[in-house]
Amino acid sequence: MDWKRFGFIALIITLLIGTVVYVGQTRQTPILIITSMLATTIAVATPLTLGALSGVYCERAGVVNIGIEGMMLTSAFFGWLGGIYMFQIFHMAAGVSIMFGVFFAIITGGLMALLLAALSITFKVDQIIGGTVINILAVGLTGFLNRQLFFGKGSVFGGNVPSSPGVLPTIHVPITEIFASLCGSSATCLENVQAINRVFDQKPIAISAILLVFISHYILFNTRWGLRTRAVGEHPRAADTVGINVIKMRYANVIIGGMFAGLAGAYFTIESVPSFEPLLTNGRGFISLAAMIFGNWTPIGAWAAALVFGASQALLINMQIFRDVIPPQLAFLQESYIVGLTPYILTMIILTGIIGKTTPPAADGVAYEK
Amino acid sequence: MTENNNILSDEIVLEARGITKQFPGVLANDNINFDLRKGEIHALLGENGAGKSTLMNLIYGLHNPDKGEILVNGKPTAINSPIDSIKLGIGMVHQHFMLIPVFTVAENIMLGDETVKNGMLDQKAVAAKITQISSQYGLEVDPTALVGQLPVGTQQRVEIVKTLYRDAKIVILDEPTAVLTPQEADDLFRIMRDLTARGVSIIFITHKLKEVLAIADRITVMRAGRTVGTVLPKDTTSEKLATMMVGREVNLVIIKKQAVPKEPMLTVTDLHVNDVRDYPAVRGVSFEVRAGEVLGIAGVQGNGQTELAEALSGLRPTKKGHVLLAGKDITNKTPRVITQAGLANIPEDRQQHGLILSYSIGDNMALCDYYHQPFSKRGVMQPKALDENAQKLIKAFDVRTPSAFVSAGKLSGGNQQKVIVARELSRSVKLILASQPTRGLDVGSIEYIHGEIIKMRDRDVAVLLISAELDEILALSDRIAVMYRGQIVAIVDTKKTTREQLGLWMAGAHVQTPQ
């Protein structure tokens, strides 16, 4: 990661937050807006971060994964369904059912990845086509099951979507409790501390995603597993000649990548909103890929890039909140379809490579033949 | 190279008995017997496709033999994967290096045999061990350097250290000199001697006869999947070895008449060309080639020869300077204009730039002329004309193929090159630009292609030969230009120079340019 890239990321995030601060200044103090933007950015960047990590594991091992979108969608569905089953059929406690839901989502991601691995590693199918198969399969499978299980006559749940066990709780980081005493009797000071606290009060998957970024970075660049993973993605034959099992390493990494996409899927239906609708991932798997590329196939870089996309989504959300106070000279910001374009425009700018070229692993997308 | 008078040890460290390996359609190894003694350099000589690499891949565990057994230190062993062979103390330096350019030297060397401390790669311990091996065997490498930024000779040293790092006692070197300058090759031979003096045994695979005679203790020759015989260097000659390799007598020395240069055909003036990354690669080159002479451009690969050839054939823009072909300015013209002006181009990478591998031989043979009569009439291809042309050329240029409809990708390297040569030389041409025309070819094909080039020279065609093989340059050229870092550092008459002198120029030793 070069400084030009990090500088660009910082600039865009500052710009997006600055816009909201400017628009919302008549209603709220800048610190409240900044902290709420940051909190939202981190939360909504979660699936992008996990999706990008999914891509990093697969592609560092030499398998292109454009099926992240489909893996997320399938996992979101089965995670949600698993939670409901545990809750409604097995009458488990809500918390336990939710945990099972997350577990099912991760397993689903792993299984979808196993399919991609089999197609691209064993059967040497073109990896772009393999990923497309995953994406199409995901749309069809989740749409079909969703209808068969929950809607219309004769569906398993008789046309009523049963109530789900709910969503994962926010984990409170006691910043206010620790620092409140420093404020003395100043009410504004306390308010600011509380506002800052909100940035850190995130849900479990969001927190895991950030931890996993650093863990993955460490694994990839400082451990034996990481060295071997990168070796099979750069020059599988060289790895083979020193006794590394290329096929096994690739399978393992693709499945791990799938499990990351699975956790990203869980974010949608178990952490964010307790419901499923067809196509709910809405292109986020593909934006994850852009983040991965912009992050030059490194976990930390990919996370930074995911935050840019998170910030642009936070912009969209905040523009709706501040819709009625948008100053007339910025009237275009009222149109959500214009603001909603931001992540996609950013994706295009980033992929043109004008912010510096990135280099994929040398054997990325190439099946290994002895 | 000094004669090696060591008395050979009798201890056999590696023995292959009755090895047979069948690939679809090819019997790659047919009942091979081979043995390696402790501390010897045993050369394995043979043409491409003779089965040398297959035998080594079997010994190294990349493939498994159908029949036969391999004994290491007298014990029969099952080598099923490289892990097994590494454990038995066998190391291999592959022709195409098995190094990862974006990894450091230390990472490349430890890969697969990592030292781990607290779950983390122990870079320090690895670097220390590498340094120790470096000083012990005189193989200098910097553990922290990125492999991709090292020169080829150094990368090869990294590969050798990699085998020693795994305590290899038997080292297989697959065509190790193919990528080296004469001086680097001498350095490698010194290293090989050092290794054998320390009890390491070396299998040296090559098709270069001179090297074998200079360095090997014993020589085994392979042809068409069988061993032809094992001889001692003192009992044989280049000619005898070549006959064993090819199975018939071969002219190693090209018999050619004195050249009779006529008018200048190609005139290059102060040419500047940038490489793929837009850095200057050719920096102010001027020379001329006359009708009826061969000008050889010698130089280590990567000194601007590729860019020069691409600029001359219209594939790469020139930044400055002029190129005249038969009096016509072809600077920055399209390949078609240049071809029509009389250029025959035998490109460096025959599979990438010389052929369309998925097209048939017949179609490939018409690639320069397909767009006009007789191959095409009013925009419609004429299969009959294409076929007649193909039949004629296949016969005239001795292309070994079942039919003209076979796709070019299915042919052997030698026959692919013959298809290109047939297409280019069958037209009326004024200049032949031949880049590495015999790279990777067997002795028989080399002999044939060299003969064709000289035949064209004698018909008053100008020939510009670019080659990294000094032997080829010396054998064919009437004059030799040496390229170093994008410039021509010397142009000499072939008769007035020596191998050693050229080697020095190629390595950048600037000497007064003799005229």
Interface residues (C-beta under 8 A of the other chain):
Chain A: N222 T223 R224 L227 R228 R230 A231 E234 H235 R237 A238 A239 D240 T241 V242 G243 I244 A362 K370
Chain B: Y60 L62 H63 S81 P82 I83 I86 M92 H94 F97 M98 L99 I100 P101 V102 F103 E107 N108 M110 L111 G112 D113 E114 V116 G119 M120 L121 K162
